């Protein structure tokens, strides 16, 4: 029995090499979720749009909720931040950049964006996945506190956050930004987490129970000034530079929006507890805040719930980013670890760890 019959040009008038080659059609607009923009092209772009010296280099510095590039000229470095297409709308970006410009004009120590030659605060980039927006900032003087904040720095940061909340009450935004409401911070976050909890019914029940308790605790917080104002959205030691003389500069406002001023304190506590910041420094931050703006008893009583809400929001933001470019991290350990931290934040001794 012959299992293989040799190929014969006698029975096949065309040889193998004469057969037409299959070439799939190439779609030049094939969908892209996330692209990395070339530093050399960005260098040309910013020199074209901004009144700066000729850049001598541009390096991809950090990937977070935005892509951050370090741009260097002969005399001065800059930070170029390029938004992610999936993270924020143009309106939300405009809100943030307008806010930073407003705060800087009111003598708040923030890294404000530079204006282009035509007076804009950002430039549009036609990335493969869609529109992205780049904004240029001066590098904030100083550095992130080595070994994290000390008590003096914690107090100073608390003071500045309180001043930010007070000054922002007169901010009149030209663009819309999603307010930091319970619906956005909690309900939308649970919607993002839910698909990953299909086989973890007990954990999901715990998450829903926690959310219900949070809502009950914060439902009577007033939504008018001065309790409701523009929040930074992400106050923590990694988003502020200190000089040797403890002069500070705030940056990274891409989570800002109208919300409860006490939420910013909850967000600070959430990140601080997650990174192990010393309790005395956390207390110094709260003391610094209250030296400028005393909180009400109701606001102080809500801090644990606001810290939990900030944690769930932070979880959802991280999840929505990681699932796009590092899905392998979303294993059972990831979710067990996140739930364990939430349980710690619900415990009576939540401030002790």
C-alpha positions as CSV (number, residue, x, y, z in Angstrom):
1,X,0.0,0.0,0.0
2,X,1.5,3.3,-1.0
3,X,1.1,5.9,1.7
4,X,2.7,8.7,-0.2
5,X,2.7,9.4,-3.9
6,X,5.5,11.6,-5.0
7,X,4.5,15.0,-6.5
8,X,4.6,14.8,-10.3
9,X,4.5,17.7,-12.7
10,X,3.1,15.2,-15.2
11,X,-0.1,14.9,-13.3
12,X,0.1,18.5,-12.0
13,X,0.8,20.9,-14.8
14,X,2.0,23.6,-12.3
15,X,4.8,22.9,-9.9
16,X,4.5,23.8,-6.2
17,X,6.4,27.0,-6.7
18,X,4.1,28.1,-9.5
19,X,1.0,27.9,-7.3
20,X,-0.4,31.3,-6.3
21,X,0.8,32.3,-2.8
22,X,-1.9,33.2,-0.2
23,X,-1.4,36.7,1.0
24,X,-3.9,37.8,3.6
25,X,-5.2,41.3,3.1
26,X,-3.4,43.8,5.3
27,X,-5.7,46.2,7.0
28,X,-3.6,49.3,7.8
29,X,-6.2,50.4,10.4
30,X,-6.0,47.1,12.4
31,X,-7.4,47.9,15.9
32,X,-4.8,48.9,18.5
33,X,-5.6,49.1,22.2
34,X,-2.4,50.7,23.4
35,X,0.7,52.0,21.6
36,X,4.1,53.3,22.8
37,X,4.9,56.6,21.1
38,X,8.4,57.0,19.8
39,X,10.5,59.4,21.9
40,X,12.3,60.9,18.9
41,X,9.0,61.8,17.2
42,X,7.7,63.4,20.4
43,X,10.8,65.5,20.6
44,X,10.1,66.9,17.2
45,X,6.4,67.4,18.1
46,X,7.0,69.4,21.3
47,X,9.8,71.6,19.7
48,X,7.3,72.4,17.0
49,X,4.6,73.4,19.4
50,X,6.4,74.9,22.4
51,X,8.8,77.8,22.9
52,X,11.7,75.8,24.3
53,X,15.3,75.2,23.5
54,X,16.2,72.5,21.1
55,X,15.7,69.2,23.0
56,X,18.9,67.1,23.3
57,X,17.1,64.0,24.4
58,X,13.8,62.4,25.2
59,X,13.4,59.2,27.3
60,X,10.3,57.1,28.1
61,X,10.4,57.6,31.9
62,X,7.4,55.9,33.4
63,X,4.2,54.0,32.4
64,X,1.3,54.7,34.7
65,X,-2.2,56.1,34.1
66,X,-0.4,58.2,31.5
67,X,2.9,57.7,29.7
68,X,5.6,60.0,31.1
69,X,8.7,61.1,29.1
70,X,11.7,63.1,30.4
71,X,12.6,65.8,27.9
72,X,16.0,67.5,28.3
73,X,17.3,70.7,26.8
74,X,20.7,72.2,27.4
75,X,19.5,74.2,30.4
76,X,16.2,72.7,31.6
77,X,14.4,69.4,31.9
78,X,10.7,69.0,31.2
79,X,8.1,66.3,31.8
80,X,5.9,65.3,28.9
81,X,2.8,63.5,29.9
82,X,0.8,61.6,27.2
83,X,-2.7,60.5,28.1
84,X,-3.9,56.9,27.5
85,X,-6.7,56.6,25.0
86,X,-8.7,54.3,27.3
87,X,-8.3,56.3,30.5
88,X,-9.8,59.8,30.2
89,X,-11.7,62.0,27.8
90,X,-10.4,65.2,26.3
91,X,-12.8,67.1,28.5
92,X,-11.5,65.5,31.7
93,X,-7.9,66.3,30.7
94,X,-8.9,69.9,30.0
95,X,-10.5,70.1,33.4
96,X,-7.3,69.0,35.1
97,X,-5.0,71.3,33.1
98,X,-7.3,74.3,33.7
99,X,-7.4,73.4,37.4
100,X,-3.6,73.3,37.7
101,X,-3.3,76.6,35.9
102,X,-5.9,78.1,38.2
103,X,-4.1,76.8,41.3
104,X,-0.7,78.1,40.2
105,X,-2.2,81.5,39.6
106,X,-3.4,81.4,43.2
107,X,0.1,80.7,44.5
108,X,-0.5,77.0,45.2
109,X,2.7,75.0,44.8
110,X,1.7,72.8,41.8
111,X,3.5,71.8,38.6
112,X,1.3,73.7,36.1
113,X,1.3,72.9,32.4
114,X,3.1,75.1,29.9
115,X,1.2,76.7,27.1
116,X,1.9,76.0,23.5
117,X,2.9,78.8,21.0
118,X,-0.8,79.1,20.2
119,X,-1.8,79.3,23.8
120,X,-3.2,75.7,24.3
121,X,-2.5,73.5,27.3
122,X,-2.1,70.3,25.4
123,X,-1.5,69.0,21.9
124,X,-3.3,66.3,20.1
125,X,-1.5,63.1,19.0
126,X,-3.0,60.8,16.4
127,X,-2.0,57.5,17.9
128,X,-2.9,54.2,16.2
129,X,-5.6,53.5,18.9
130,X,-7.1,57.0,18.6
131,X,-6.6,60.5,20.0
132,X,-4.2,61.0,22.8
133,X,-3.2,64.3,24.4
134,X,0.3,65.5,25.4
135,X,1.0,68.2,28.0
136,X,4.4,69.6,28.9
137,X,5.4,70.5,32.5
138,X,8.5,71.9,34.1
139,X,10.2,69.3,36.3
140,X,9.0,69.9,39.9
141,X,12.0,71.0,42.0
142,X,13.3,68.6,44.6
143,X,12.6,64.9,44.8
144,X,10.1,62.4,46.3
145,X,10.9,62.1,50.0
146,X,13.6,59.6,50.5
147,X,12.4,56.8,52.8
148,X,8.9,58.4,52.6
149,X,7.5,61.4,54.4
150,X,8.6,62.5,57.8
151,X,6.3,64.1,60.3
152,X,7.2,67.7,59.2
153,X,6.6,66.9,55.6
154,X,3.3,65.1,56.4
155,X,2.1,68.2,58.3
156,X,3.1,70.5,55.4
157,X,1.4,68.3,52.8
158,X,-1.8,68.3,54.9
159,X,-1.7,72.1,55.1
160,X,-1.3,72.5,51.3
161,X,-4.2,70.0,50.6
162,X,-6.5,72.0,52.9
163,X,-5.4,75.2,51.1
164,X,-6.1,73.6,47.7
165,X,-9.6,72.6,48.8
166,X,-10.3,76.2,50.0
167,X,-8.9,77.9,46.9
168,X,-10.7,75.5,44.6
169,X,-14.1,76.6,45.8
170,X,-13.8,79.6,43.4
171,X,-12.7,77.5,40.4
172,X,-15.0,77.8,37.4
173,X,-14.1,75.0,35.1
174,X,-14.6,75.4,31.3
175,X,-14.6,71.6,30.8
176,X,-16.5,68.7,32.4
177,X,-14.9,66.1,34.6
178,X,-16.8,63.1,36.1
179,X,-17.5,64.1,39.8
180,X,-16.1,61.8,42.5
181,X,-19.6,60.6,43.6
182,X,-20.5,57.3,45.2
183,X,-21.9,56.2,41.9
184,X,-18.6,56.8,40.1
185,X,-16.2,55.8,42.8
186,X,-18.1,52.7,44.1
187,X,-20.8,51.5,41.7
188,X,-18.7,51.9,38.5
189,X,-15.7,50.3,40.3
190,X,-17.8,47.3,41.3
191,X,-19.0,47.0,37.7
192,X,-15.4,46.7,36.6
193,X,-14.5,44.1,39.2
194,X,-17.6,42.0,38.9
195,X,-16.6,39.9,35.8
196,X,-13.6,38.6,37.7
197,X,-15.6,37.3,40.6
198,X,-17.8,34.8,38.8
199,X,-16.3,31.8,40.7
200,X,-15.8,33.7,44.0
201,X,-19.3,34.1,45.3
202,X,-18.4,34.5,48.9
203,X,-15.8,37.1,48.2
204,X,-18.3,39.0,45.9
205,X,-20.9,38.9,48.7
206,X,-18.3,40.4,51.1
207,X,-17.5,43.1,48.6
208,X,-21.2,44.0,48.1
209,X,-21.7,44.0,51.9
210,X,-18.8,46.3,52.4
211,X,-20.1,48.6,49.7
212,X,-23.5,48.8,51.3
213,X,-21.9,49.8,54.6
214,X,-19.8,52.5,52.9
215,X,-22.9,54.0,51.3
216,X,-24.8,54.0,54.5
217,X,-21.9,55.8,56.3
218,X,-21.4,58.5,53.7
219,X,-25.0,59.1,52.5
220,X,-25.5,62.2,54.7
221,X,-22.2,63.9,53.9
222,X,-23.2,67.4,52.5
223,X,-22.6,68.1,48.8
224,X,-22.1,71.8,49.1
225,X,-19.2,74.1,49.9
226,X,-17.0,73.9,51.8
227,X,-17.5,70.2,52.3
228,X,-17.8,69.6,48.5
229,X,-15.0,71.1,46.4
230,X,-12.4,70.1,43.8
231,X,-10.3,67.3,45.1
232,X,-6.8,66.3,44.0
233,X,-7.9,62.7,43.9
234,X,-4.5,61.1,44.5
235,X,-2.7,62.8,47.3
236,X,0.2,60.7,48.5
237,X,4.0,60.9,49.1
238,X,4.8,59.7,45.5
239,X,3.0,62.7,44.0
240,X,4.9,65.5,45.7
241,X,8.5,66.7,45.5
242,X,10.3,68.2,48.5
243,X,13.4,70.3,48.3
244,X,16.1,70.2,51.0
245,X,14.3,73.2,52.6
246,X,11.0,71.3,52.6
247,X,9.5,73.4,49.8
248,X,7.0,71.2,48.2
249,X,5.4,70.9,44.7
250,X,2.3,68.8,43.9
251,X,1.8,67.0,40.6
252,X,-0.2,64.1,39.0
253,X,-3.8,65.4,39.1
254,X,-5.3,63.1,36.6
255,X,-7.7,61.7,39.2
256,X,-9.0,65.1,40.2
257,X,-12.6,66.1,40.3
258,X,-15.4,67.6,42.4
259,X,-16.0,65.6,45.5
260,X,-16.0,65.6,49.3
261,X,-12.9,67.2,50.7
262,X,-12.7,64.4,53.3
263,X,-12.4,61.9,50.4
264,X,-8.9,63.3,49.6
265,X,-7.9,62.5,53.2
266,X,-9.3,59.0,52.8
267,X,-7.3,58.6,49.6
268,X,-4.2,59.7,51.4
269,X,-4.8,57.2,54.2
270,X,-5.6,54.4,51.7
271,X,-2.2,54.8,49.8
272,X,-0.3,55.5,53.1
273,X,-1.7,52.3,54.7
274,X,-1.0,50.3,51.6
275,X,2.6,51.4,51.4
276,X,3.2,51.2,55.2
277,X,3.6,54.9,56.0
278,X,4.2,55.4,59.7
279,X,1.1,56.2,61.7
280,X,2.7,59.3,63.2
281,X,3.1,60.8,59.7
282,X,-0.5,60.0,58.8
283,X,-1.6,61.8,62.0
284,X,0.7,64.7,61.1
285,X,-1.0,65.0,57.7
286,X,-4.4,65.2,59.3
287,X,-3.1,67.7,61.9
288,X,-1.7,69.9,59.1
289,X,-5.0,69.8,57.3
290,X,-7.0,70.7,60.4
291,X,-4.6,73.6,61.2
292,X,-6.0,75.2,58.1
293,X,-9.5,73.7,57.8
294,X,-11.0,71.9,60.8
295,X,-13.1,68.9,59.8
296,X,-16.5,68.3,61.2
297,X,-17.2,65.3,63.5
298,X,-19.3,63.8,60.7
299,X,-16.3,64.0,58.3
300,X,-13.9,62.5,60.7
301,X,-16.4,59.7,61.4
302,X,-16.6,58.9,57.7
303,X,-12.8,58.6,57.1
304,X,-12.7,54.8,57.4
305,X,-15.5,54.4,54.9
306,X,-14.0,56.9,52.5
307,X,-10.6,55.1,52.8
308,X,-12.4,51.8,51.8
309,X,-14.1,53.5,48.9
310,X,-10.8,55.0,47.7
311,X,-9.3,51.5,47.9
312,X,-12.1,50.0,45.8
313,X,-11.8,52.8,43.3
314,X,-8.0,52.4,43.1
315,X,-8.5,48.7,42.6
316,X,-10.8,49.2,39.7
317,X,-8.5,51.7,38.0
318,X,-5.6,49.4,38.3
319,X,-7.6,46.4,37.1
320,X,-8.9,48.3,34.0
321,X,-5.3,49.2,33.1
322,X,-3.6,45.8,33.8
323,X,-6.2,43.8,31.9
324,X,-5.1,45.7,28.7
325,X,-1.3,44.9,28.9
326,X,-0.5,42.5,31.7
327,X,-3.5,40.1,32.1
328,X,-1.2,37.4,33.5
329,X,-1.2,39.3,36.8
330,X,-4.9,38.8,37.3
331,X,-4.6,35.5,39.0
332,X,-6.2,34.2,42.3
333,X,-3.4,35.7,44.3
334,X,-4.1,39.2,42.9
335,X,-7.8,39.1,44.0
336,X,-7.2,37.3,47.3
337,X,-4.5,39.9,48.2
338,X,-6.9,42.8,47.3
339,X,-9.7,41.4,49.4
340,X,-7.4,40.8,52.3
341,X,-6.4,44.4,52.3
342,X,-10.0,45.5,52.1
343,X,-10.8,43.4,55.2
344,X,-8.0,45.1,57.0
345,X,-9.5,48.5,56.2
346,X,-12.8,47.3,57.6
347,X,-11.4,46.1,60.8
348,X,-11.8,48.1,64.1
349,X,-7.9,48.4,64.2
350,X,-7.6,49.7,60.6
351,X,-5.3,52.5,61.6
352,X,-2.9,50.4,63.6
353,X,-1.3,48.4,60.8
